[in-house]
Amino acid sequence: MSDSPENDSHPSGESAAEAWFNYERYPYLLAKLALFAVVILGLYLLFHSVQSVLFPVLASLLLAYLLDPLVDRLEERGWSRTRAILLLLLTGFGALALFLVFLVPVLVHQVSDVIKGAPQLVTRVETELIPWLETNTGLTLPESASAALATYGETLQAQLPAVAKASSRMLTGALSSIGAIAGSAIILVMIPVFTFYFLRDFDDITRTLGTFLPKANRDFVVSRIQRVDDVIGAWFRGQVEVALILAGMYAIGLAIVFGWAGVGVGAGLALGVLAGLLNVVPYLGFLVGFVLAVAMVLLQGAGLGPLIGVLAVFAIVQALEGWVITPRIVGDKVGLSPVVVIIALLLGQELLGLAGVLLALPIAGAIRVLLPDLIAFYRHSSLYTGVTTAAKDRRGFVEIAMEAERQRDGTTSPPA
């Protein structure tokens, strides 16, 4: 008998290697899939059971990851790393404390008034806004829409309180986990403490983790990690910077309009900051801020001038964001599409709560980076080609992915 498994005979007449590839490998692959499924299920159950503890750790890691480039810049300018970290943490958490103490109560009061005054909004739209538009703009509201308001206006007024209460319950349920975590003084203290230590040892942590990567495929793994950093890290840092700029612009604009309308400068500042910060999630900041701002102005009964002012603020800020701010800050950084971001966040929240929200974007970014490699591997497989590959030509995932990458880059030989 030959020592080579490829020359061993098999009842089907094939070599042992070919028989393994055509038949015997399938139970092996099924067993691997079953093992992976059990591991993933176990990790899911573990994360789900400890998510309240996992959240501050993940939040601290995310903050350390986002702030590390700023700390490195301050270090390059002669600051000690500890001093730079303390400055950034005191600035960030100080601003957050001011927002929570002074602006959030005003915002909560205004949102409560909007919920209570929902039926009044329908009446004002039906009796004031639509007639004004028809009179002053020359536009005629389609008869079906006008008739619908006239026919169903009373029904809407009757149902809106119930809808508002249901929305309030949904919001309360969504924020319950936040309240449970934020209500723990220990966890609130742990986030800045964890962030400080993660930032202080961030470079050492990344270097140590790099030593555990397999030597044979280390270059491939490092290149994919760098791409994930480009997709998620650089893009998300840009989004945060854009959100902070928008928060300032919205706050100034809405404070002026709300002060004019009699709603209150504090309410305008709070809503503007909230709308800007929520812009980290695509469209969420604009949607929440615009709806609440319009509702607050209409309920105040200040006339159509302040309403036009609100429309102008959001139109100008959105135009600047789309044409000036985002192109200059984010530029051509390849990130995740808005739809992918929203779906990933919703899935993460549904599966693992707040911890899932923090994990959603890194996982989505990793999938986006590895997707071309997975597609290349699939197209090389016999499942796609329908042709059994000779044993000597069978390559692993890394080899196929690197070859596909060289083809995409227009090169035919491995890089030096």
C-alpha positions in Angstrom: 0.0 0.0 0.0 1.3 3.5 -0.9 2.2 5.9 1.9 0.4 8.7 0.0 -3.3 9.1 0.9 -4.0 10.3 -2.6 -3.0 6.9 -4.0 -5.0 4.8 -1.5 -7.8 2.9 -3.2 -11.5 3.4 -2.3 -14.5 1.2 -3.1 -15.8 3.9 -5.4 -12.5 3.7 -7.4 -11.4 7.2 -6.3 -8.3 8.0 -4.4 -8.7 8.4 -0.6 -8.2 12.2 -1.0 -10.9 12.5 -3.7 -13.3 10.3 -1.7 -12.7 12.5 1.3 -13.3 15.7 -0.7 -16.4 14.3 -2.4 -18.1 12.4 0.5 -16.4 12.1 3.8 -15.8 15.8 4.4 -19.5 16.6 4.7 -20.1 15.0 8.1 -16.9 16.8 9.2 -18.2 20.1 8.0 -21.6 19.5 9.6 -19.9 18.7 12.9 -17.9 22.0 12.6 -21.0 23.9 11.9 -22.8 22.3 14.9 -19.8 23.2 17.1 -19.7 26.8 15.9 -23.5 27.1 16.4 -23.2 25.8 20.0 -20.3 28.2 20.7 -22.2 31.2 19.2 -25.3 30.2 21.2 -23.3 29.9 24.4 -21.7 33.3 23.8 -25.1 34.9 23.1 -26.6 33.5 26.3 -23.5 34.6 28.3 -23.6 38.1 26.9 -27.3 38.3 27.4 -27.0 37.3 31.0 -24.2 39.8 31.8 -25.2 42.7 29.5 -25.7 45.1 32.4 -22.0 44.5 33.4 -20.8 44.2 29.8 -22.3 47.6 28.9 -19.9 49.8 30.9 -16.9 47.8 29.7 -17.9 48.0 26.1 -18.8 51.7 26.4 -15.4 52.4 28.0 -13.6 50.5 25.2 -15.5 52.4 22.6 -14.6 55.8 24.2 -11.0 54.7 24.5 -11.0 53.7 20.9 -12.5 57.0 19.8 -10.3 59.2 22.0 -6.9 57.4 21.4 -6.0 59.5 18.3 -6.6 62.7 20.3 -4.5 61.5 23.1 -1.7 60.6 20.7 -1.8 64.1 19.2 -1.6 65.7 22.6 1.3 63.4 23.4 3.1 64.5 20.2 2.8 68.1 21.5 4.6 67.3 24.7 1.7 66.4 27.0 2.0 63.4 29.3 -0.4 60.7 28.4 -2.1 60.7 31.8 -2.6 64.5 31.7 -4.0 64.3 28.1 -6.5 61.6 29.1 -7.6 63.5 32.2 -8.2 66.7 30.2 -10.3 64.9 27.6 -12.3 62.9 30.2 -13.0 66.0 32.4 -14.1 68.0 29.3 -16.3 65.3 27.9 -18.0 64.1 31.1 -18.3 67.7 32.3 -20.2 68.7 29.2 -22.4 65.6 29.6 -23.1 66.5 33.2 -24.1 70.0 32.3 -26.5 68.7 29.6 -28.1 66.2 31.9 -28.5 68.6 34.8 -29.6 71.8 33.1 -31.0 70.9 29.6 -32.6 67.4 29.9 -35.2 68.5 32.5 -36.3 71.3 30.2 -36.5 68.9 27.3 -38.5 66.3 29.2 -41.0 69.0 30.2 -41.4 70.1 26.6 -41.8 66.6 25.3 -44.4 65.9 27.9 -46.3 69.0 26.8 -46.2 67.9 23.2 -47.6 64.5 24.1 -50.4 66.1 26.1 -51.2 68.6 23.4 -51.3 66.2 20.5 -55.0 66.7 19.8 -54.6 70.5 19.8 -51.9 70.1 17.1 -54.4 68.4 14.8 -56.9 71.2 15.3 -54.3 73.9 14.6 -53.1 72.2 11.4 -56.7 71.8 10.2 -58.0 75.3 11.1 -54.9 77.5 10.8 -51.9 76.0 8.9 -53.7 74.6 5.9 -55.9 77.7 5.3 -52.8 79.9 5.6 -50.9 77.8 3.0 -53.8 77.9 0.6 -54.3 81.7 1.0 -50.7 82.9 1.0 -49.0 80.5 -1.3 -51.7 80.0 -3.9 -51.4 76.3 -3.4 -54.6 74.2 -3.2 -54.5 71.2 -0.9 -55.7 68.1 -2.7 -59.4 67.7 -2.0 -58.8 64.2 -0.7 -56.3 65.3 1.9 -58.5 68.3 3.0 -61.6 66.0 3.1 -59.6 63.4 5.1 -58.7 66.0 7.7 -62.3 67.3 7.9 -63.7 63.8 8.1 -61.2 62.2 10.4 -60.1 65.2 12.4 -62.3 64.4 15.4 -61.2 60.7 15.2 -57.6 61.7 15.2 -58.2 64.0 18.2 -59.8 61.2 20.0 -57.2 58.6 19.2 -54.0 60.7 19.6 -54.0 60.6 23.4 -54.0 56.8 23.2 -51.3 56.8 20.6 -49.3 59.3 22.6 -49.6 57.0 25.7 -48.6 54.0 23.7 -45.6 55.9 22.3 -44.7 57.0 25.8 -44.8 53.4 27.0 -42.6 52.3 24.1 -40.1 55.0 24.8 -40.2 54.1 28.5 -39.5 50.5 27.6 -36.6 51.4 25.3 -35.1 53.6 28.0 -35.7 51.3 30.9 -32.4 49.5 30.4 -30.6 52.9 30.2 -32.3 54.0 33.4 -31.3 50.8 35.1 -27.7 51.3 34.2 -27.6 55.0 34.6 -29.3 54.6 38.0 -26.3 52.7 39.3 -23.8 55.1 40.7 -21.1 52.4 40.6 -21.5 51.9 36.9 -21.6 55.6 36.2 -18.3 55.9 38.1 -16.8 52.8 36.4 -17.2 54.1 32.9 -14.8 57.0 33.2 -12.4 54.9 35.4 -12.4 52.0 32.8 -11.9 54.6 30.0 -9.0 56.1 31.8 -7.1 52.8 32.2 -8.1 51.5 28.7 -6.7 54.8 27.2 -3.6 54.7 29.3 -2.7 51.2 28.2 -4.4 51.3 24.7 -1.2 51.0 22.7 0.2 48.2 24.9 -3.1 46.3 24.7 -3.2 46.5 20.9 0.4 45.4 20.6 -0.2 42.5 23.0 -3.2 41.3 21.2 -1.3 41.4 17.9 1.2 38.9 19.3 -1.6 36.3 19.7 -2.5 36.5 16.0 -1.4 33.3 14.0 2.0 33.9 12.5 1.1 32.2 9.2 -1.7 34.6 8.4 -0.8 37.6 10.6 -0.3 40.0 7.6 -3.8 39.0 6.2 -5.5 39.4 9.6 -3.8 42.7 10.3 -4.7 44.1 6.9 -8.4 43.2 7.5 -8.3 44.7 11.0 -6.9 47.9 9.5 -9.7 48.0 7.0 -12.3 47.5 9.7 -10.7 50.5 11.5 -11.0 52.5 8.3 -14.7 51.5 7.8 -15.8 51.9 11.4 -13.1 53.9 13.3 -12.3 56.8 10.9 -15.9 57.0 9.7 -17.4 56.9 13.2 -15.0 59.5 14.5 -15.9 61.7 11.6 -19.6 61.2 12.3 -19.1 62.1 16.0 -17.3 65.3 15.0 -20.0 66.2 12.5 -22.6 65.5 15.2 -20.9 67.9 17.7 -20.8 70.7 15.1 -24.5 70.1 14.2 -25.4 70.2 17.9 -23.8 73.6 18.2 -25.5 74.9 15.0 -28.9 73.5 15.9 -28.7 74.8 19.5 -27.9 78.4 18.3 -30.6 78.4 15.7 -33.4 76.8 17.7 -32.5 78.9 20.8 -33.0 82.1 18.7 -36.3 80.8 17.2 -37.7 79.4 20.5 -36.8 82.6 22.3 -38.7 84.6 19.6 -41.7 82.2 19.8 -41.8 82.2 23.6 -41.0 78.5 24.0 -37.8 79.3 25.8 -34.2 79.6 25.0 -33.3 76.7 27.2 -35.7 74.4 25.3 -34.1 75.5 22.0 -30.6 74.8 23.4 -31.6 71.4 24.7 -33.4 70.3 21.6 -30.6 71.5 19.4 -28.0 69.6 21.3 -30.1 66.5 21.2 -30.8 66.7 17.5 -27.2 67.2 16.7 -25.9 64.4 18.9 -28.6 62.0 17.5 -27.2 62.7 14.1 -24.6 60.0 14.8 -27.4 57.6 13.7 -28.3 58.7 10.2 -31.6 60.7 9.9 -32.5 60.1 13.6 -31.3 63.6 14.8 -33.1 65.4 12.0 -36.3 63.4 12.4 -36.6 63.8 16.1 -35.5 67.4 16.2 -37.7 68.6 13.4 -40.8 66.9 14.6 -40.4 68.1 18.2 -39.4 71.6 17.2 -42.5 72.0 14.9 -44.8 70.6 17.6 -43.4 72.9 20.3 -43.8 76.0 18.1 -47.4 75.0 17.0 -48.5 74.3 20.6 -47.1 77.7 21.8 -49.4 79.4 19.3 -46.8 82.0 18.3 -47.9 82.3 14.7 -46.4 81.1 11.5 -43.3 83.2 11.7 -41.5 81.0 14.3 -42.7 77.9 12.3 -41.0 79.3 9.2 -37.9 80.0 11.4 -37.8 76.3 12.5 -38.0 75.2 8.9 -35.2 77.6 7.9 -33.0 76.4 10.7 -33.2 72.8 9.7 -33.0 73.5 6.0 -29.9 75.6 6.4 -28.1 73.2 8.8 -29.0 70.2 6.7 -27.7 72.0 3.5 -24.4 72.9 5.3 -24.1 69.4 6.7 -24.6 67.7 3.3 -22.5 70.1 1.1 -19.8 71.5 3.4 -19.4 69.8 6.8 -19.6 66.1 6.0 -17.5 66.3 2.8 -14.8 68.2 4.6 -14.7 66.1 7.8 -15.7 62.6 6.6 -14.6 63.1 3.0 -14.3 59.9 1.0 -14.0 57.6 4.1 -15.8 54.4 3.2 -18.1 53.6 6.0 -21.5 51.9 6.3 -24.5 53.0 4.5 -27.2 54.7 6.6 -29.6 51.8 6.0 -27.0 49.3 7.2 -26.3 51.4 10.3 -30.0 51.6 11.3 -30.6 47.8 10.7 -27.4 46.9 12.6 -28.4 49.1 15.6 -31.9 47.7 15.7 -30.8 44.1 15.5 -28.1 44.7 18.2 -30.6 46.3 20.5 -33.1 43.5 20.0 -30.6 40.8 20.6 -28.4 42.1 23.4 -29.9 45.4 24.5 -27.5 48.3 25.0 -24.5 46.0 24.8 -25.7 44.9 21.4 -26.0 48.5 20.2 -22.3 49.0 21.0 -21.3 45.8 19.3 -23.5 46.2 16.2 -21.4 48.6 14.2 -18.0 46.8 14.8 -19.6 43.5 13.7 -21.3 45.1 10.7 -18.0 46.7 9.7 -16.1 43.4 10.0 -18.8 41.7 7.9 -18.5 44.5 5.3 -14.7 44.1 5.1 -14.8 40.3 4.9 -17.7 40.1 2.5 -15.6 40.3 -0.7 -13.3 37.6 0.7 -16.2 35.4 1.5 -17.7 35.9 -2.0 -14.4 35.1 -3.6 -14.1 31.9 -1.5 -17.6 30.9 -2.4 -17.0 31.4 -6.1 -13.9 29.2 -5.9 -15.8 26.4 -4.2 -17.2 23.3 -5.9 -20.6 24.4 -4.6 -20.5 27.4 -6.9 -18.5 26.0 -9.9 -20.0 22.5 -9.8 -16.5 21.1 -10.5 -14.5 19.0 -8.0 -11.2 20.7 -7.5 -8.1 18.6 -7.6 -6.5 18.0 -4.2 -3.3 19.8 -5.1 -5.2 22.9 -6.2 -7.4 23.2 -3.1 -6.5 26.4 -1.3 -7.7 27.8 1.9 -9.7 30.9 2.6 -6.7 33.2 3.1 -5.0 32.2 -0.1 -8.1 32.7 -2.2 -8.9 36.0 -0.5 -5.5 37.4 -1.1 -5.5 36.3 -4.8 -8.9 37.9 -5.3 -7.6 41.1 -3.7 -4.6 41.2 -6.0 -7.0 40.8 -9.0 -9.1 43.6 -7.7 -6.0 45.8 -7.3 -4.9 44.9 -10.9 -1.8 42.9 -9.9 -1.0 39.3 -10.8 1.8 38.5 -8.4 1.9 38.5 -4.6 3.1 41.8 -3.1 6.7 42.0 -2.0 
